[in-house]
Amino acid sequence: MLEVSGLHAYYGKSHILQGVNIHINSGEVVSLIGRNGVGRSTTVKAIMGEVRPHGTIKFKGQDIAGLPNHKIARLGIGYVPEHRDIFPDLTVRQNLMLGMKKAGHEGNWTIQGSLDMFPNLARRADSPAGVLSGGEKQMLTMCRTMMGEPELVMIDEPTEGLAPLIVKQVGELISEIARRGVAILLVEQKLSIALDISHRVYVMGHGRIVFEGTPAELKANDEVRKEWLEV
């Protein structure tokens, strides 16, 4: 479904991504893990067109490298950014409506279904989204992305700064997205979540992929964990 090869990206003169190669199959959950600052978020931003990519990025066989991000979204890639973008002056319900693939048309992921899944959002459905807690904003951002019916969704650090109970709810929502057959590329710092729900794992270090394998293979590889993950 997604094929990334020889991906490079820069911030000014800083060479952040240095030949990243990843692939994601239809319906697969893949986690991209590593220490802070190694290029994980830059990878998803480059795929989504928020950072200028140098290399090959193909989605369902189509070259999308360098396309505007709204065109990439229309092709079927959803993106949940780390900074939890919501429209604070619009209501929770209006935020969800803005995520629809076609105005006024709900697909498999509905407004009511999102509200039913998260009672806190339901109680504030007609309140400005700006009054939500950090965890509630994360739920809203993820549900709004799913309203666009993506075939692949990239989720960047969804549990950052959240309380343990909300972290559990975020993990359950990601699992529900996967159960519905949507492929997921998850950038996550918490190994417990990444390893629990993933089919495969990529470990990134210094702008490159340094390990690819199953969660079980990563757990068994002490050398990779010590060199690239443990503090």
N, C-alpha and C positions, 0 to 999 in steps of 0.2 A: 504493500500500500504506500508506504513512505520509504524512499531510498535517498540517503544523504551520503555523498562521497566527496572526499577532498575539500571539505568545507573550511574556509578561512574567513576570519572577520577581524576588523581593526577598530579601535577607538583612537582616533588621531594616529599617532605613530606607534601605538602599542598594539602588538600582534597578539590578539586574544585567542582566537581559534586557529589551530595549526594542523589542519588536515583531518578533521573529524569525519568518521565514517560510522553511520548507524542505519539500521533498517527496522521497520515496524510492520508486521503483518496485520491483515484485517482481523479485528476482534482481539488483538493481543494487548496485554498490559506490560509496558516496558518502563523501568525506572532508570533515571540518569542521576547518579549519586557521586559524591566527592566533597572535598572540603570547600569552604567558601572561597570565592575568587578564582576558581579554576576554569570557569567558562560555561558552566551549566546553563545559567539564565541566558547568556549570550547565544548559546546554541538555539534555544527555542525562539528567541527574538530574531535570529537570522532566518530561521525557517519561516517565521511569520512575516518577514519583511520589515521588521522594526529596526533592524541593523542590516547594513548592506552586506549581502553574502558574496563570497568568491568561492565558486565550486559548483557542484551539481546537486540540486534538490528536486526530486521527482515525486509527485503525488499521483497515484493511480496511473503512472506512465507519463504524466504531463510535467514538463519542466516548469517549475514555479519560481525558480531563483530570480529575485529582483522584481517580482510582480508587486503591485501595491497591496497592502494587507487586506483591504476590503475585497479585492478580487480573490485572494487566497481563502478568505473566510467563505465566500460564495461557492468555492469549489468543494467545501466540506471539511475544512479544518477549523476547529474552535480553539480559543486561547484564553486561559484564565491567568492573568498576570499576577505577579507577586504583590503588587501594590493595591489590589482589590478595588479596581475602578468601578465606582457606582456613580449615579447621578443623584447627589444628595438632596436636591430640591424637589425631585420627582418622588412619587410614592413607590413603595415596594412593588405594587402591582404594575405601575407604569414602567418601572425598570425591567420587569419581566417581559412586558409587551414589546419593549424596544429590541429584545433579543430574538423576536420571531423572524423566521426566514422570510416570510411574506406577511405584510401588515394585516392584522386581523385573522391570521390563519394559524391555528395550533396544530402541531404535528404529534408525534408519539410522546413528546415531553410537553406537558401542559402547565398553564399557570396554576390551575387548581391542584394538580398533582404535586407541584412544587410546594404549595402552601400546606397541603395535607401532610407532606413528608416532614415539614418543619413548623410545628405549631407556633413557635416564636415569630416566624415570618407571617403566618396567618393572622396572628393577633395584631400585627402592625401592617397589614396589607395596604391600608389606605393612609398610612403615616409616611412622612418624608423619610427616605432611606438614610438620610444623614443622621438620624437619631439611633440607628442600629449600633449594636456592639461590634467589636472587631470580628468575632466569630460569626455573627449574623450577616455581616457584610460579605464574609467569605462564602457563606451558603448562598446568598443572593447572587453573587458574581458567578458562581459555578452553575446555579440553576438558570440564570439568564443566558449563559453561554450555551447550555443544552437546548434552550428554546430555538436555537438556530439549526437544530438537527444535524450536528456535525457527525461525520463518520470517524474522525480522529479528533481527539481533544488533547491539547497540551496544557498541563497544569503545573504552574511554577510556585513552589514552596507554599502549599496551601495551609500548612499547620504552623507556620512561623508566628511565634508570639501568642499562641492560643492556649487556653486552659486545657488540662487533660480531658475533661468531659467533652469539650468542643472538638478536640483532636480526634476523639473516638467517633464523633458524629461525621466529621469530615471523611475519615476512613470508610465509614459505612456508605456515605454518598458516592465516593469513588468506586467502591465495590458495586453499588447499584448501577452506576454508569456502565461498568464493565459487563454486568449481567445482561444489560440490554444490547450487547454486541458492539459497543463503540470502542474503538481502539484508543489506548491512552498512552501518552508519553508523560511520565510523572517526574518532575524535578523535586526531590525531597531530601531533607536533611536527616529526618528520623528514620533510621534503618528498619525499625520494627514494622512500620507501615509499608515501606518500600518492599521489603522482603516478603511480607505476608501476602500481598496482593499481586505481585509481579510474576509474569511468566519468564521474563529475562531481565537482566540487570547489566547496565553499562557503568563502569567506574571511570571517571574523568580525572586527569591530573595534568597540570600545566598546558591546558588547551588541547589535549589529545585524549583519545580513548585508550586506557591502559588495561582494561579487562572487559570481557564480554562473557556472560554465562548465566546459568540458572541461579536462583537464590541459594540453592543447596550447594552449588559449586563455589559460590562466593563464601559461604559460611565455612567451607572446608579449606579455603585458601588463606592461611594465616599470613603469608607473606604479603599478599595484596592488601589485606585489611590493615596490617601494621604500617605499611609504607604509604598508603594512599587515603586511608579513612580514619584511623585512630589518632587521637590527639596525644 
